[in-house]
């Protein structure tokens, strides 16, 4: 059975950093393969995982549509099928599998850029099926989302076991977290558990901030500190999965992951 963990939150709160540390924890502490899905169009999860990224799902989608349109323009295959009689599903399945960046304990696929002005409904349906089928081969799937979550139900039909909503220690961050928490009930996928992660925050949490946290619809799972070693890694470009186990922020991530039963 696959356990799916998704991270959400407004831009700049540290979702990608935390996603990398969650993947580090799973690779060190749990058995089973891990699939990381970078669902942010900026596609930089590969950098914190130390993986190369040459081809995104968005690139594959655009290339396929270009081939279909070219075939129609030249009077080729009926219904916009691909040259050579290859079905769209077969093409997407092959291309996505070859686009996977492979690490020692985890693999990565990146969703890449958003849709352009063309018609994407049928393509996105096939993409969802391919990504979901691929995900079944992994024990854990970790999804690093863009600022919102509305794309989740367009890109996967998978249920999410744990949604980690990340905020910085500001009123604006908590307002965004509250909106995301309420929006999760409108998605076409089921989210079993949702939690708040407060990043770059002092301990104990200031009383005014704690009052706002207490008003949210989701429980506070963890408070992550500023970490000078993490800052050094960020500036140098060194993969965050190589962060020392003794790092304060990694220790906190390990603690809240254990609270999830992982």
SULBEL-V551341 format. One record per pair of residues at least 6 apart in sequence whose C-alpha atoms are under 8 Angstrom apart, sorted by the first residue. I is the first residue (numbers start at 1). J is the second residue. Records with the same first field share a line. If there is no record, write none. Layout:
I = J ; J
This chain:
1 = 136 ; 139
2 = 135 ; 136 ; 138 ; 139 ; 140 ; 141
3 = 139 ; 140 ; 141 ; 160 ; 161
4 = 140 ; 141 ; 142 ; 143 ; 159 ; 160 ; 161 ; 162
5 = 140 ; 141 ; 142 ; 143 ; 160 ; 161 ; 162 ; 163 ; 164
6 = 142 ; 143 ; 144 ; 145 ; 160 ; 162 ; 163 ; 164
7 = 15 ; 19 ; 142 ; 143 ; 144 ; 145 ; 163 ; 164 ; 165 ; 166
8 = 15 ; 144 ; 145 ; 146 ; 147 ; 148 ; 149 ; 163 ; 164 ; 165 ; 166 ; 180
9 = 15 ; 146 ; 147 ; 148 ; 165 ; 166 ; 167 ; 173 ; 176 ; 177 ; 180
10 = 146 ; 147 ; 148 ; 166 ; 167 ; 173 ; 176 ; 177
11 = 146 ; 147
13 = 166 ; 167 ; 168 ; 173 ; 199
14 = 166 ; 199
15 = 144 ; 145 ; 166
16 = 44 ; 45 ; 48 ; 144
17 = 48 ; 240
18 = 253
19 = 142 ; 143 ; 144
20 = 45 ; 48 ; 49 ; 240 ; 241
21 = 240 ; 241 ; 250 ; 253
22 = 253 ; 254 ; 257
23 = 34 ; 36 ; 106 ; 142 ; 241
24 = 241
25 = 253 ; 254 ; 257
26 = 34 ; 262
27 = 33 ; 34 ; 105 ; 106
30 = 262
31 = 139
32 = 138 ; 139 ; 140
33 = 105 ; 106 ; 137 ; 138 ; 139 ; 140
34 = 105 ; 106 ; 107 ; 138 ; 139 ; 140 ; 141 ; 142
35 = 106 ; 107 ; 108 ; 109 ; 135 ; 138 ; 140 ; 141 ; 142
36 = 106 ; 107 ; 108 ; 109 ; 141 ; 142 ; 143 ; 144
37 = 108 ; 109 ; 110 ; 111 ; 141 ; 142 ; 143 ; 144
38 = 44 ; 45 ; 108 ; 109 ; 110 ; 111 ; 112 ; 143 ; 144 ; 145
39 = 110 ; 111 ; 112 ; 143 ; 144 ; 145 ; 146
40 = 110 ; 111 ; 112 ; 144 ; 145 ; 146 ; 147
41 = 111 ; 112 ; 113 ; 114 ; 146
42 = 112 ; 113
43 = 110 ; 111 ; 112
45 = 144
46 = 52 ; 53 ; 108
47 = 237 ; 239
48 = 237 ; 238 ; 239 ; 240 ; 241
49 = 239 ; 240 ; 241
50 = 238 ; 239 ; 240 ; 241
51 = 101 ; 102 ; 103
52 = 101
53 = 101 ; 110
54 = 99
55 = 99 ; 110
56 = 99 ; 109 ; 110 ; 111 ; 112
57 = 96 ; 99 ; 109 ; 110 ; 111 ; 112
58 = 111 ; 112 ; 113 ; 114 ; 115
59 = 112 ; 113
60 = 92 ; 95 ; 96
61 = 92 ; 123
64 = 82 ; 88 ; 91
67 = 82 ; 83
68 = 80 ; 81 ; 82
69 = 80
71 = 77 ; 80 ; 81 ; 82 ; 83
72 = 78 ; 79 ; 80
76 = 83
77 = 83 ; 85
81 = 87 ; 88
82 = 88
88 = 123 ; 126
89 = 126 ; 127 ; 130
92 = 126 ; 127 ; 130
93 = 130
96 = 109 ; 130
99 = 109
100 = 107 ; 108 ; 109
101 = 107 ; 108 ; 109
102 = 108
124 = 154 ; 155
125 = 154
127 = 155
128 = 154 ; 155 ; 156 ; 157
129 = 156
131 = 155 ; 156
132 = 156 ; 157 ; 158
135 = 141
148 = 180
149 = 180 ; 183 ; 184
150 = 187
152 = 187 ; 189
153 = 187 ; 188 ; 189
157 = 188 ; 189
158 = 189 ; 190
159 = 189 ; 190 ; 191 ; 192
160 = 189 ; 190 ; 191 ; 192 ; 193
161 = 191 ; 192 ; 193
162 = 191 ; 192 ; 193 ; 194 ; 195
163 = 191 ; 192 ; 193 ; 194 ; 195
164 = 194 ; 195 ; 196 ; 197
165 = 177 ; 180 ; 181 ; 194 ; 195 ; 196 ; 197
166 = 177 ; 196 ; 197 ; 198 ; 199
167 = 173 ; 174 ; 176 ; 177 ; 196 ; 197 ; 198 ; 199
168 = 174 ; 198 ; 199 ; 200 ; 201
169 = 198 ; 199 ; 200 ; 201 ; 209
170 = 209
171 = 209 ; 212
174 = 212 ; 213
177 = 196
178 = 216 ; 217
181 = 194 ; 217 ; 218
182 = 217
184 = 191
194 = 218 ; 219
195 = 218 ; 219 ; 220 ; 221
196 = 218 ; 219 ; 220 ; 221 ; 222
197 = 220 ; 221 ; 222 ; 223 ; 224
198 = 220 ; 222 ; 223 ; 224
199 = 223 ; 224 ; 225 ; 226
200 = 223 ; 224 ; 225 ; 226
201 = 223 ; 224 ; 225 ; 226
202 = 223 ; 225
203 = 223 ; 225
213 = 220
221 = 256
222 = 252 ; 253 ; 256
223 = 252
224 = 249 ; 252 ; 253
225 = 248 ; 249
226 = 249
227 = 247 ; 248 ; 249
229 = 243 ; 247
230 = 240 ; 243 ; 247 ; 249
233 = 239 ; 240 ; 243
234 = 240
243 = 250
244 = 250
245 = 251
